[in-house]
């Protein structure tokens, strides 16, 4: 049996997306998928050495990976007028960010690139994504950039929203904010790549068509979310856009990377390729 290692984040939206593959709900045609779970910045770093055949990555990180990996057309996480949220203990204007120390979830995350496009002179400290809210609460940093489920429950910890980067990007460009995607190693060969791409799209489609059972599975990965919150979070990041970026989604990815290069935050100008 052909073994493919698939790496993704240990959160409810990725669990929902890969439910059918992880639980044998679809025929994989002799391919065994072995799942590896880690935080997104660790996956970005692992991809630099080509560790996994298929991996979730930040769109920001794709600028460093395009020679080794192509983006799959399915598996996108896009912020449709919402996205990573900058939070703090006390309210202040987002125009004052250059005076603040902000905790961010990783140097290659899309959240950080979006924040830098908004505030190029910002001072940051990398902290694992699930430790950012406690760091803000404890006063270790002035503010924190919250991703994943933390976007839904930061207010429970007494924190306030300073800036929603997905909302800002939408106002700037009229487009969704590209956050994450699935990438596949080019050295697998075009036949294998297209077969795997089809299976991952089928897995996403299965979850969307069997929402209740897929949500029950995803809730195990919800890190403190209620079933209602897990449903909301999954709906934010796994939807028809996840089946395919769409024309505007592809345009958003290219614009995000181009603006990152123009601002000096990514190393080269690349043309995003979708399989």
C-alpha positions, 0 to 999 in steps of 0.5 A: 500500500502506498503511504502518504503522510498528511500534516495539519493543525490539531484544530476543529476545522482541519479535523472536519476537513480530513474526517473522511480520510482519517476514518475511512469513509471514502475509498482511497484507491490503495493509498494509506493516509497517515495523519500528523498533527502540529501547530501551523508554525511547526508545519511551516518549518517542517515544510521547509525540509519537505518533511511531509508529502501533503501539509497544511501551510500558511499562505505566507509560508508558501512564498518560501516553499513554492519550489518544493510544493504546489498549492492544492485547489481545495483545503483553503482557509480564507477569512471572509471579512474576518480573520486573525484578531488582535486583542489586548487587556485595554482598548487602544487605537490600531493606529498606535500599534508601532508603540506596542509589543505584540505576541504573534503565532509564528514568523511564517504565519499569514496572520503575521504577514497581514499584521505587518502589511497593516503596521510595518513597524510593529514589534513582535514576539513569537509565542505558540498560538495557544499561549498567546491569550494567557500571555496577554492576560498576564501582561507579558505583552501589550497585545496578542494576535489570536488565530484558530478557536481563540478568535471566538473566546478571547472575550471570556478572558476579559480581552478586547478586540483592537483589530480584525485583520480579515475585516481590514483586508476586506476593506482594503482589497474587497477580497477574502484574506488568505490564511492557510492552504494544503500543499503537496510535494511536487516530486510525487509526480503529476499522476500521484499529485492529481489523485491525492488532490482529488481524494482530499477534495472528496474528503472535504465534500464528504464532511460538508455533506455529512455535517453532523457526523463530521462535526461530532468528530471535529468537536474532539479537537475543539480545545474548549469550544462548545458544540455551537461554537465548534459549528460556528468555527468550522463554518467560518473556515470550511465551506464551499470556498474550501472545495475550491479557492475560486477566481477571487480566492486565487486573486487574493492569494496572489495579491497577498503574496505580491504585497508581502514582496513589495513591502519587503516581508517575503523573499521573492515574487512568485506566481501561485500555482494551484493543483 
